[in-house]
Amino acid sequence: MATLLPAVFLCSCSRAPHIVYRHLTDRELVEQSPIIVVGRIEKKEMVWKKLVRQGSENGHPLFWFPVNVRIDVENVVRGDLGPSLVEYTYWLPSGPAVGEWNSPMEGGRYVHFLRREGNQLRSVVDFWPSTIHVTTGRHRSLNATHGPAQAIAELLLSPGEDFTIDRFNPSNGATHAMRLIGKAATFPLVEALAGNSDPRIRAEACEELRTFGFASSRCSE
């Protein structure tokens, strides 16, 4: 569980960023993000020297610093971005952080939930997670027929072009999928993995099915 900071009261000065300190569920991230893309992080830079004072905690001022993220966009789930290298920013408080916060890693592939602030791309929220780790490799296209939440859930549980079993995290994929589309809709995605030709994928998929209380004939011994 995260230790919550108090609400941030934003100043009205023009130089200050509009820091959005609000936790969103996976479903809310989808619903409230004008731009959703999938891409690998080429570079992440924490700009420690660019501190901005906004809000206070226990009578002490809060200082925030920007994190600049450059990504290679591979898929556009929502919005007007195309496949390209783009950069966006999110903000973190300079004090100690406890619990869950946004911490994507260089080289990793993620779903990024974004918004525009003027001519700048920003994460839809600051501090709190605004990315979902994708461990299934690259996908040339996504099936958006049933909406963005379903498309992301399928992405998280469907092996792509450069898929490797060593990077695959079915538990992470299934957990986020259930948050996005519910338990019943997640079941066929995990069950499909239980029929994979790789015995390691089958074993992990069956373990996930058992963990979440699913029964499948593909996992009968």
N, C-alpha and C positions, 0 to 999 in steps of 0.2 A: 504494500500500500504506500502511496506517495504521501509525503508530508506537505500539506498545502500551504502556500504562501497566501497572505491576505490579498484581497482584490486590489488591483493596480488602478489608481486614479490618474488618468492621462492628462498631461498638460496640453495647453492649446497652442504652444509655440510651433511655428511652421517647420522648424528643423527636426522636431521630435518625430520618431516613427509612431505609427498607430499600433501599439502593442496590444495584441489580442490574447489575454491570459484567460483561457477558458478550456476546460477539458471536454472533448467530444468523443462519443463512442464511434466505432467503425462506421456504423450506419449513418450517424450524424455527419461524419467526415464526408461521406458520399453525398449526402443531401445538401450540405452547406458549402461545398467547394465548387466555384465556377469553373475551375480548371483541374482536371485529373489526368496525369500522365504516368507512364511507366518508363523508367530509364535508369541507366547505370550512373553512379556518381564518379565523375572524372576527377573532381577536386573538391575538398571541403576545407575552408579556411576560417578559423576563429580569429576575429579582429579584436584582440583584448584591449588595444589602446583606444578604441573608439567607444568609450563608455558614455551612456546617456542616462541621466537621472530622471526616473519616473516612479512616483509612488513612494511609500515608506512602509517599514515594518518595525513595530515596537518603538516608534519614535525615531528610527534611524532611516535615512534615505536609501532607496533601492537604486542600484546602478545596473544597467543592462548593456550587453555587448552583442554585436551582430555576428552571425555565422553565415558566410557566403558559400553557396553550394552550386557547383557547375555540373550539369547532367547531360548525358547523351540521350535525348528523347527517342524511344523506340516505338511506343504506342501512345495514341491519344484516346483516352476514354471519354473525356469531355473537354470542350474548349476549343480555342482557335490556334493552338500551337501546332506546328508540324514537326516531322522528324528533323532534329537539329540539335546543336549545342546551345543550351540556355542556362541562365544563372538566376537563382532566386536567393532570398535571404530570410532567415528567421532569427529571433532574438532570445537570449538566455540571460538570467540574472547572474551577476558576478559572484554572489555568495554561494555557500555550499548547497548542493541539490541532493534531495533524498527521494528515493522511489523511482517512478517512471517519468522519463522526459524524452524529448526528441533527440536521438543520437544515432543517425544513420552513418554508415562507415564508407570511406573511400573504396571504390571498386565494387561495392555492393549494388545490387539491382533492387529497386523499390518502386512501389506505387507512391507518387507524390501528390499531395492535396494542396492546391495553390489558389491564390487570388491575386488580383492586381491592386497596387496602390500607386496611383499616378502612372508613370511609365516603368515602374519596377514590379517584378514578380516577387511575391511574398508567400510564405507558408500560410495556410488558412488560419492557423493558431500559432502562438509562440509558446515556448517552453514545453508544452504537452506534445505527445506524439502526433505527427502529421505525415508520417510515412508508414508503409507496411512492407516488410522485407519479402522479396520474391526469391524463392530458392529453386524454381523450376526451369531456370534458363530463359533464353530469349524466345519470343513468339513473334512470328511475322505479322499476325493479325489476331484480333480478339473478336469473339462473338458477342456483339452488343444487342442482339435481338431481344433479349429479356431484361435489358437495362444495365446500368453500370455496376450495380452491386453483384449481380449474377456474373457479369464479365470478369470482375476482379476475383470472385470466388473460384471460377474455373481456371483463371490464370495461376492462382496459388496452388492448385492441385493437379495441374496438367503438365507433364514433362514437355519442355520445348526443345529447340534445336541444339543448344550447347548444354543440355541437362547432364549433370553428373550426380550419382547417388551420394557421393561424399558431401555435397553441399545441400542436398535435399533435406528439408525439415518438414515432414508431413504433419507433425503436431502443431507447428506454427500455422501452417496452411489451413488445417482443419479448424483450429480455434478461431482464426479470423473469418473463415468461410461461414461458420455457424453464427458469428456475430453479425455478419452481413446478410445472410439469406435464411438463417434458421437451421435447425437440426435436420428436419425432414428433407430439405433441399440439398443439404450437404452430403447426406448418405450416399446417393448415387455417384458423387464425385470421388468419395473415398473408396467405395466398392469397386469402381473402375480400376483403381490402383491395385486392388487385391487380385485383379486378373492380369497384372503386368507380367511380362516374360522374365523379368529379373526377380529372383527369389528374395533378394533383400528388400526390394520395394514391396513385394507381396507381404512379407513378414511385418514390415512397418505399418502398412495399410491395415492389416488385420489387427494389429495391436491398437491402432487408433479406433477401429470399429468397436473393439471390446471395451476400450477406455470410455467411450461415449455411449455404451449400451446398445450398440447396433448388432444385429444378428445377420450373418451372410453365409450362404451355402459355399461361397468361394473360400471361406476360412475354416470349413469343417475339416477335421483331422481324420 
